[in-house]
Amino acid sequence: MEPMKCLQKLKDGNRRYLSSVNQIGDISLRVRHSTARQGQHPFAVIVACSDSREIPEAIFSCGIGELFVIRVAGNVTDDSVLGSIEYATEHLGCTLVVVLGHTDCGAVATALSGGAEGHTKRIIDRITAAIGTETDPRQASCLNVRNTVSDVRQDLSGNPALSRVQVVGALYDIDNGKVDFLEG
């Protein structure tokens, strides 16, 4: 599927999500059996934060087998995330990668407040580098998303076979449910 059609499908799904009370994509027994026998054929990769309030399948009204979701605190990249994206684009044929940040991100808030320890420090250090001197939490989340988009684009640019893959950033508002796709 062409990247712009994939993007439109996500936008349409988010519109359905905004007006629904309790809706998600197809998670029926029929689809479970079908994907078990015929494999997965996701149309997009979503690199999302691990925050339990950000559920990509629900946000985009998608069911089993439609999205290849990679979740990591602060939606940052490392070799495992980039390898997962490469797998989804090379082997599963995904032509769209969406880096999905969100409002009120705890990882971004930790970066804004001055740091962390242990393994968390690696995540916070990446976010701190991405946001620079920004102090507004929403803008910091957007900067962090844009940084991850840049990382993914750079990684994919090394593989000419993946030139058809489009990478975009988005910010999910955890209060109202709307996804804003970021320019650039």
Buried (B, 14 or more C-beta within 10 A) or exposed (E): EEBEEBBEBBEEBBBEBEEEEEEBBBEEEEBBEBBEEEEEBBBBBBBBBEBEEBBBBBBBBBBBBBBBBBBBBBBBBEEEBBEBBBBBBBEBEBBBBBBBBBBBBBBBEBBBEEEBEEEBEEBBBBBBEBBEEBEEBBEBBBBBBBBBBBBBBEBBEEEEEBEEBBBBBBBBEEEEBBBEBBEE
